[in-house]
Amino acid sequence: MERVILHCDLNCFYASVELLSHPELKEVPMAVCGDPTSRHGIILAKNEPAKHFGVQTAETIWQARKKCPELALLPPHHGLYRQYSRKVNAIYDQYTDLVEPFGIDESWLDVTHSLHLFGGDARALADHLRQRIREELGLTLSVGVSFNKVFAKLGSDYKKPDATTVIPGQNWQEIVWPLPVGALLYVGGAARKLLGQYGITTIGQLAACSPATLETLMGKMGLQLHAYANGLDSSPVRSRFTEEAVKSVGNGTTFSKNLTTSQQVRSSLAVLCDSVATRLRHEGLYAGGVQVTVRTPDFQDRSRQMQLSSPTHLIRDLHACACQLLGTLWTPPTPIRAITVTAIHLVAAADAYEQVDLFSDSVPQKDKQERLEATMDRIREKYGSRSIAFGAAHSEKEEEAHHDKS
């Protein structure tokens, strides 16, 4: 049986929710943004009139205001957005038990086995959902209908706002293959640029490319994108109530002032590694590797990752690895705007074994560090998260840094 997958995407979600309280701004350019006085002053969402001026999500406020001097700015209310997201998904739950959120404003619905209960017409069901969301919540929805998740997502992006697009199991190539390769799920800016260097600018050209060539260029991701371009996505829609394994644990900081010295950077890494290690222990997980991402003042990101010799959830180990990675990414005094440290290749405690060298004194040292950090956890639980800090982190004041957990 051919699957019937819907991808539902709330249009301009943050901005649309804010407009419910500010209807007077509906017809004027408006955007939701971070604090204009801080380093987090970027556009989070914009309405349709702002789009017409070329205002883009994630650009800085000054860039947006340069395009549209009359742009009205509103602060975000993330609790309200989560509340509306839950309301929307509760409506989806009335049509299938397979609802998989993809961020706060998008969800896949697998209605293969429930469509017959609602008339058997997938397009009509999509239109019905759009009508319900509009009438009951005051929001608009774009819906893609197809036989797999990737093409359903492609359909919801195909025409906006407030539209239904069907990409059928027959003759789907006529719709999909002429589209730019960047329209395909997981083809971001870097991948689009790389593929463009080899003359691959459409999804059809990607589909026709040799899998071996794509694997050489992009590794396993190249093979995955080739399958997607050929309609070969079989990934299931997972219920949001199904617990999914944690794949990474990370923490990032955007600094109030650019970092330029090694001491500043090492201290900042210590704070991040402390947070990541604490969360790993709380989840009962160990990191098999570490990734460090550095952002420059001009918003350029560079990342490096490496495998650890043995899985760990200790601050000391993560910090040593992060410092080593940063040495390959950064040369002082080049300014750093933000840093993110991510624990990757996670394993449960039962799988976190280590090959022991009988002639090494590292095992007792590691046991001592385990006891030390476990004691730190207990102190924090009793007296608060700021009651004790890792030594390398204590050497530099970090109160001005703003932390965003990933």
C-alpha positions in Angstrom: 0.0 0.0 0.0 1.3 3.4 -1.0 1.7 5.7 2.1 -0.1 8.9 2.5 2.0 11.5 4.3 1.1 15.1 5.1 3.6 17.7 6.0 1.9 20.7 7.8 3.8 23.9 8.1 2.4 26.9 10.0 3.0 30.1 8.0 5.3 32.7 9.6 4.5 31.1 12.9 6.0 33.4 15.5 4.8 36.5 13.6 1.3 35.0 13.0 0.9 34.3 16.8 2.0 37.8 17.6 -0.4 39.3 15.1 -3.3 37.7 17.0 -2.6 40.2 19.7 -1.6 43.0 17.3 -4.1 42.9 14.4 -3.3 46.5 13.6 0.1 45.3 12.3 -1.3 42.7 9.9 -1.0 44.8 6.8 2.3 46.5 7.6 5.8 45.0 7.6 6.4 43.4 11.0 9.0 41.1 12.4 9.7 39.2 15.7 13.3 39.7 16.8 15.7 39.3 19.7 16.7 42.3 21.8 17.8 45.1 19.4 20.2 46.4 22.1 22.0 43.0 22.5 24.2 40.8 20.3 21.1 38.5 19.8 19.3 41.1 17.7 18.4 39.0 14.8 15.1 38.5 12.9 13.3 35.4 14.2 10.2 35.6 12.0 8.5 38.1 9.7 5.0 38.5 8.2 4.2 38.5 4.5 4.4 42.3 4.0 8.0 42.2 5.4 8.9 39.4 3.0 8.0 41.6 0.1 10.8 44.0 1.2 13.3 41.1 1.3 13.4 40.8 5.1 14.9 37.3 5.9 14.9 35.2 9.0 18.2 35.1 10.9 19.6 38.3 9.4 20.5 41.1 11.8 18.0 43.8 12.7 20.1 46.5 11.1 20.2 44.6 7.9 16.4 44.2 7.9 15.9 47.8 8.8 18.2 48.8 5.9 15.8 47.0 3.5 12.6 48.2 5.3 13.1 51.3 7.5 9.5 51.2 8.7 9.7 47.6 9.9 7.7 47.1 13.1 9.5 45.0 15.7 8.0 42.8 18.4 9.8 40.8 21.1 9.3 37.0 21.1 7.0 35.1 23.5 8.3 31.5 23.3 5.9 30.2 26.0 3.0 31.4 23.8 4.5 29.7 20.7 4.8 26.4 22.6 1.2 26.7 23.7 -0.1 27.2 20.2 2.2 24.4 18.9 0.6 22.0 21.4 -2.9 23.2 20.3 -2.1 22.6 16.7 -0.7 19.1 17.3 -3.7 18.2 19.4 -5.8 18.9 16.4 -3.6 16.7 14.2 -3.9 13.9 16.9 -7.6 13.7 16.0 -6.7 12.3 12.5 -3.9 9.9 13.2 -1.7 8.6 16.1 1.4 9.1 13.9 2.2 12.8 14.3 5.9 13.7 14.2 6.8 17.3 15.0 9.7 18.8 13.0 10.5 21.9 15.0 7.8 24.0 16.8 5.8 24.9 13.7 6.0 21.8 11.4 4.7 18.2 11.7 4.4 15.2 9.5 1.2 13.1 9.7 0.9 9.6 8.4 -2.7 9.1 7.5 -2.3 6.0 5.5 -4.5 3.8 7.7 -6.9 6.5 8.9 -7.6 8.4 5.7 -10.7 6.3 4.9 -12.3 7.5 8.1 -12.2 11.1 6.7 -13.5 10.6 3.2 -10.4 8.9 1.6 -9.3 12.1 -0.2 -5.9 13.3 1.0 -6.2 16.7 -0.7 -9.6 17.3 0.8 -8.3 16.3 4.3 -5.4 18.7 3.9 -7.8 21.5 3.0 -10.0 20.6 5.9 -7.0 20.8 8.3 -6.1 24.2 6.9 -9.7 25.4 7.5 -9.8 24.1 11.0 -6.5 25.7 12.0 -7.6 29.1 10.5 -11.0 29.1 12.1 -10.1 27.7 15.5 -6.7 29.2 16.1 -6.4 32.1 13.6 -3.3 30.7 12.0 -2.6 29.7 8.4 -1.1 26.4 7.2 0.6 25.1 4.1 0.3 21.4 3.6 2.2 19.0 1.3 0.7 15.6 0.5 2.9 12.8 -0.9 4.0 9.2 -0.6 7.0 9.9 1.6 8.2 12.4 4.2 10.7 14.2 2.0 8.3 15.0 -0.8 5.5 15.9 1.6 7.9 18.5 3.1 8.8 19.6 -0.4 5.1 20.1 -1.1 4.4 22.2 1.9 7.3 24.6 0.8 6.1 24.6 -2.8 3.4 27.2 -2.4 2.9 29.5 0.5 1.0 30.8 2.4 -2.2 28.9 3.1 -2.0 26.3 0.3 -2.2 22.6 -0.4 0.3 20.9 -2.8 0.0 17.2 -3.8 3.0 15.4 -5.2 1.5 12.1 -6.4 3.1 8.7 -6.6 2.8 8.8 -10.4 4.6 11.4 -12.5 6.1 13.1 -9.4 9.2 13.7 -11.4 7.4 16.4 -13.4 7.0 18.5 -10.2 10.1 17.6 -8.3 13.0 17.3 -10.7 12.9 20.9 -12.2 13.0 22.4 -8.7 16.3 23.8 -7.4 18.4 21.3 -5.5 18.2 23.6 -2.4 14.5 22.8 -2.2 15.3 19.2 -1.1 15.3 18.4 2.6 18.8 18.6 4.2 20.4 20.4 1.2 21.7 23.5 3.0 23.8 26.4 1.8 27.1 24.5 2.0 25.8 21.4 0.2 24.1 23.6 -2.4 27.3 25.5 -3.0 29.3 22.2 -3.3 26.9 20.6 -5.7 26.7 23.8 -7.8 30.5 23.6 -8.3 29.8 20.3 -10.2 26.9 21.7 -12.2 24.2 20.1 -10.0 21.6 22.8 -9.6 18.3 21.0 -9.8 16.9 17.9 -8.0 16.7 16.2 -11.4 20.4 16.6 -11.9 21.1 15.3 -8.4 18.9 12.3 -9.2 20.8 11.6 -12.4 24.2 11.9 -10.8 26.4 8.9 -10.1 25.9 7.7 -6.5 29.6 6.9 -6.3 30.4 10.5 -7.3 28.1 11.9 -4.6 29.6 9.6 -2.0 33.0 10.8 -2.9 31.9 14.4 -2.6 29.7 14.2 0.5 30.1 10.8 2.1 27.0 9.0 3.3 25.0 12.2 3.0 25.6 12.1 -0.7 24.0 8.7 -1.0 21.1 9.7 1.1 20.4 12.8 -0.9 20.6 10.8 -4.1 17.9 8.4 -2.7 15.7 11.4 -1.7 16.0 12.9 -5.2 14.8 9.6 -6.7 11.8 9.3 -4.4 13.3 6.5 -2.3 12.6 7.9 1.2 11.1 5.1 3.4 11.7 6.8 6.8 8.6 6.3 9.1 6.6 9.0 10.7 7.2 8.6 14.4 4.7 9.5 17.1 5.9 12.4 19.3 5.0 10.2 22.2 7.6 7.6 21.2 10.8 8.3 23.2 13.7 8.9 20.9 17.3 8.3 21.8 19.3 11.4 22.5 21.9 11.8 19.7 23.9 14.7 21.0 24.2 17.1 24.0 25.5 20.5 23.4 25.7 24.0 24.8 26.6 27.3 23.0 27.4 30.8 24.1 27.2 34.2 22.3 29.5 36.5 24.1 28.7 40.1 25.0 32.2 41.0 23.7 34.3 39.2 21.2 36.9 36.9 22.7 40.5 37.4 21.5 42.8 35.8 24.1 43.6 32.1 24.8 42.7 32.5 28.5 39.3 33.9 27.6 38.6 31.1 25.2 39.8 28.3 27.5 37.7 29.6 30.3 34.7 29.9 28.1 35.2 26.3 26.9 35.4 25.2 30.5 32.0 26.7 31.3 30.4 25.0 28.2 32.1 21.6 28.9 30.9 21.8 32.5 27.3 22.2 31.4 27.6 19.5 28.8 29.2 17.0 31.2 26.6 17.7 33.9 23.8 17.0 31.4 25.4 13.8 30.2 25.6 12.5 33.8 22.0 13.5 34.4 21.0 11.5 31.3 23.2 8.6 32.2 25.1 9.0 28.9 28.8 9.1 27.8 30.3 11.0 24.9 32.3 9.1 22.3 33.3 12.3 20.6 33.3 16.0 20.8 32.4 18.7 18.3 33.4 22.4 18.6 31.8 25.2 16.5 33.2 28.7 16.4 31.3 31.7 15.0 33.1 34.8 13.9 31.7 38.4 14.2 30.7 38.2 10.5 28.5 35.1 11.3 30.8 32.6 9.7 30.8 29.2 11.4 33.6 26.7 11.5 33.4 23.2 13.1 35.7 20.4 14.0 35.0 17.1 15.7 37.1 14.2 17.0 36.6 10.7 18.5 37.6 10.2 22.1 39.9 7.4 23.1 37.2 6.2 25.5 33.6 7.3 26.2 33.4 9.9 29.0 31.1 12.3 30.9 33.8 14.1 32.7 34.4 17.9 32.4 38.2 17.4 32.4 38.1 15.1 29.4 35.7 17.1 27.4 37.6 20.3 28.1 40.9 18.8 27.0 39.4 17.6 23.8 37.6 20.9 23.1 40.8 22.9 23.6 42.6 20.6 21.2 39.9 21.0 18.6 39.8 24.8 19.0 43.5 24.9 18.3 42.7 23.6 14.8 40.0 26.2 14.3 41.3 29.4 15.7 44.4 31.5 16.0 44.5 34.4 18.5 43.8 37.2 18.4 41.2 36.5 15.7 37.9 37.6 17.4 35.3 34.9 18.4 31.6 35.9 18.7 30.2 32.5 19.8 31.3 29.0 20.7 29.3 25.7 20.8 30.6 22.5 22.4 28.6 19.3 21.5 29.0 15.8 22.9 28.5 13.3 20.0 28.4 9.5 19.5 26.6 9.1 22.8 26.4 5.7 24.5 24.7 4.5 27.6 26.6 3.7 30.8 26.5 -0.1 30.1 28.3 0.4 26.8 30.9 2.9 28.0 33.6 0.4 28.6 37.3 1.2 28.4 40.3 -0.9 27.5 42.4 -1.0 30.7 46.1 -0.8 30.7 47.3 -2.7 33.8 50.5 -0.7 33.9 48.8 2.7 33.8 47.8 4.9 36.7 45.0 6.5 34.6 42.3 4.3 36.1 42.6 5.5 39.7 42.9 9.1 38.5 39.7 8.7 36.5 37.9 7.2 39.5 39.0 10.2 41.5 37.7 12.5 38.9 34.4 10.6 38.7 34.0 11.0 42.5 34.9 14.7 42.3 32.4 15.5 39.6 29.7 13.5 41.3 30.3 15.5 44.4 30.0 18.7 42.4 26.6 17.5 41.1 25.3 16.9 44.6 26.5 20.3 45.8 24.7 22.0 42.9 21.5 20.0 43.6 21.6 21.2 47.2 22.9 24.8 46.9 22.2 25.8 43.2 24.0 25.5 39.9 26.4 28.4 40.6 27.5 27.1 44.0 30.7 25.4 42.6 32.6 25.6 39.3 35.2 23.7 37.4 38.6 25.2 38.1 39.4 26.3 34.6 36.0 28.0 34.4 36.5 29.9 37.6 39.5 31.8 36.3 37.4 34.0 34.0 34.2 35.8 34.8 31.4 34.5 32.6 28.3 36.3 34.0 28.0 38.5 30.9 27.8 35.4 28.6 24.4 34.3 27.5 23.9 30.5 27.3 21.6 28.8 24.8 21.2 25.0 25.3 21.0 23.0 22.0 
